[in-house]
Amino acid sequence: MTWEEAIVKVLAEERGPLHYVEITQRIISRGYYEPRGVTPENSVGMYLRKNPNLFERVSKGVYKLIE
C-alpha cells in the first residue's frame, strides 16, 4: 500500500477530518504502511497538500477525504 492509499483508507474509516499527525499514527499503528524515513508526518502532510482533488483542508493541519 502507498502513502496515498493508506491516507485514503484511514480517512474513509474515520468518516471525518483528522490532523495529519493523527492520520500518520493510525497508518503506522494499523500496519497500512511502514515508513522508511524519520519524518513520516511530513510525508503524509505533503501528500495531503499536493492532492487537493482527494483531500480538503478544513483547518490548520486537518484534512478530510473529498467524496
Secondary structure, 3 states (H helix, E strand, C coil): CCHHHHHHHHHHHHCCCEEHHHHHHHHHHCCCCCCCCCCHHHHHHHHHHHCCCCEEEEECCEEEECC
